[in-house]
Amino acid sequence: MPQPYLRVYFGPEDGDSQTVLSGSAESRPKLTVPLGEILPALVDAVNSRKAWIHDFADEPVAISTDLYEVLLAYQELRPTG
């Protein structure tokens, strides 16, 4: 199985930009990536109970309406226990 490939985002490449180290959520840089690119790392981190997962538990995540509906349906249909 190939290793997950993650890219590091360093922000805009123009010379006039400044790195924001603190501030509101609105001032933080946003990044759009395919779910398949980050999912293997997230699954591994959850399964191995990595502490940093809890640091981001309240982090807002934007997903498509279609994916949200599929997740809701999956949640209702999956067996419990």
C-alpha positions as CSV (number, residue, x, y, z in Angstrom):
1,M,0.0,0.0,0.0
2,P,1.5,3.4,-1.0
3,Q,2.3,5.9,1.7
4,P,-0.1,8.8,2.0
5,Y,1.1,11.9,0.2
6,L,0.6,15.2,1.9
7,R,1.7,18.6,0.6
8,V,2.8,21.4,2.9
9,Y,1.1,24.7,2.2
10,F,3.4,27.7,2.8
11,G,0.9,30.3,1.8
12,P,0.9,32.7,-1.2
13,E,4.1,32.8,-3.2
14,D,4.2,36.5,-3.8
15,G,6.8,38.5,-1.9
16,D,4.3,40.9,-0.3
17,S,2.5,38.3,1.9
18,Q,3.0,38.0,5.6
19,T,2.6,34.8,7.6
20,V,-0.2,35.1,10.1
21,L,0.8,33.3,13.4
22,S,-2.2,34.3,15.4
23,G,-5.6,35.9,15.0
24,S,-9.1,35.0,14.3
25,A,-10.2,32.0,12.3
26,E,-11.2,34.3,9.4
27,S,-7.6,35.6,9.1
28,R,-6.0,32.1,8.9
29,P,-5.1,30.8,5.4
30,K,-7.6,28.4,3.9
31,L,-6.7,25.4,1.8
32,T,-8.9,23.1,-0.4
33,V,-7.7,19.6,-0.8
34,P,-9.3,16.4,-2.0
35,L,-10.7,14.3,0.8
36,G,-8.8,11.3,-0.4
37,E,-5.5,13.1,0.1
38,I,-6.1,13.7,3.8
39,L,-8.4,10.8,4.8
40,P,-5.7,8.1,5.2
41,A,-3.7,10.2,7.6
42,L,-6.9,11.2,9.6
43,V,-8.0,7.6,9.8
44,D,-4.6,6.5,11.0
45,A,-4.5,9.3,13.6
46,V,-8.0,8.5,15.0
47,N,-7.3,4.7,15.1
48,S,-4.0,5.2,16.8
49,R,-5.5,7.8,19.2
50,K,-3.1,10.6,18.4
51,A,-3.4,13.5,20.8
52,W,-3.4,16.2,18.2
53,I,-6.7,15.0,16.8
54,H,-8.4,16.4,19.9
55,D,-6.7,19.7,19.3
56,F,-8.6,20.1,16.1
57,A,-11.9,18.6,17.2
58,D,-13.7,21.9,17.1
59,E,-12.0,23.1,13.9
60,P,-14.6,24.0,11.2
61,V,-14.4,21.8,8.1
62,A,-16.2,22.7,4.8
63,I,-17.7,19.8,2.9
64,S,-20.0,19.5,0.0
65,T,-23.8,19.1,0.6
66,D,-23.6,15.8,-1.2
67,L,-20.9,14.4,1.1
68,Y,-22.8,15.7,4.1
69,E,-26.0,13.9,3.0
70,V,-24.1,10.6,2.4
71,L,-22.5,10.9,5.8
72,L,-25.9,11.4,7.5
73,A,-27.3,8.4,5.6
74,Y,-24.4,6.3,6.6
75,Q,-24.7,7.3,10.2
76,E,-28.4,6.3,10.2
77,L,-27.8,3.0,8.4
78,R,-24.7,1.6,10.0
79,P,-25.1,-1.1,12.6
80,T,-24.5,0.0,16.2
81,G,-22.5,-1.9,18.7
